[in-house]
């Protein structure tokens, strides 16, 4: 029987290094260059981030989601989860560690399906961190239902011509190339009649109508946030745990620092309740995510773990929202100001509930997967109906009950 909650000492040393490195070297980037995470760096910024990337490479932590043949370590989902928990504290950290979305998923697609020429043209610079990419799937009318997509790809001679309108394509304004999902055969099921195309950003006919940002950004700015499927959801969940833990840390520090109404906030029962609820909520969610990552590593079958992956997607927005809300409240008026990160965290929680399909859709997936393990009752009454169970129990022990009656 194997049952362990410990991390190997050698890998824990790597995590400890990453924890200190992100705190001391990477998180400051979020303050000085907050809007340039997915923008090709100029010479000045390169002088800052290139040495950081090299330090990550020297530690063997660059693009660890990829196999050795692509320059990574081939970490399983459990190790990736523990690392992403640390990276989640910083917007710049995934870029510095070579695992930013959507580039990670795009790299895996090209690595698995791309031709040698495509790998040289698109994959090599992507893995080197020299360019950014864009996964262009969502459409204005399709939303969370890909079966409604209208973008068509038609073969004309030796080329494919794409026509359509995509929406919420992450990093479109800075990407060097796009992976575009289009309908190639409308006569068959959407699950069989769609294909993905590699489209260079300089291709004639591409028009970026407008850049859609998040609610706190000005019109025309932003690049939109997107999560990936399967293992990517696990990584994103652990990064969300990193953000939530940061909010809990700030809440606890404030509780011990702020004196009001005769005592520090940490002595107030309401605040103690906030801290206890946040700790319990975060710990439960973290264990669930790590268990799901373990399942993926064990079975190597995302379909088998689909239920738990979807459940994580359902829980993720609520964990960040609840803990950030409590932390904001403990900070009072300061917490609601733009001098603290809580309003950004709260808005991020709402984005998590919509990105990669709304929470409601994933709840339906969870319910359907759970129901597969159940069957309807055999008759009018529920199987746990007490009169029916009592009758069955009496029948099971009938000879002993008759003996007891005879002795009375």
Secondary structure, 3 states (H helix, E strand, C coil): CCCCCCCCHHHHHHHHHHHHHHHHHHHHHHHHCCCCCCCCCCHHHHHHHHHHHHHHHHCCCCCCCCCHHHCCCCCCHHHHHHHHHHHCCCCCHHHHCCCCCCHHHHHHHHHHHCCHHHHHHHHHHHHCCCCCEEEECCCCCCCCCHHHCCCEEEEECCEEEEECCCCCCCCCCCCCEEEEEEECCCCCCCCCCEEEEEEECCCCCCCCCCCCCCCCCCCCCCCCCCCCCCHHHHHHHHHHHHHHHHHHHHHHHHHHHCEECCEEHHHCHHHHHHHHHHHHHHHHHHHHHHHHHHHHHHHCCCCCCHHHHHHHHHHHHHHHHHHHHHHHHHHCHHHHCCCCCHHHHHHHHHHHCCCCCCHHHHHHHHHHHHHCCCCCCCCCCCCCCHHHHHHHHHHHCHHHHHHHHHHC
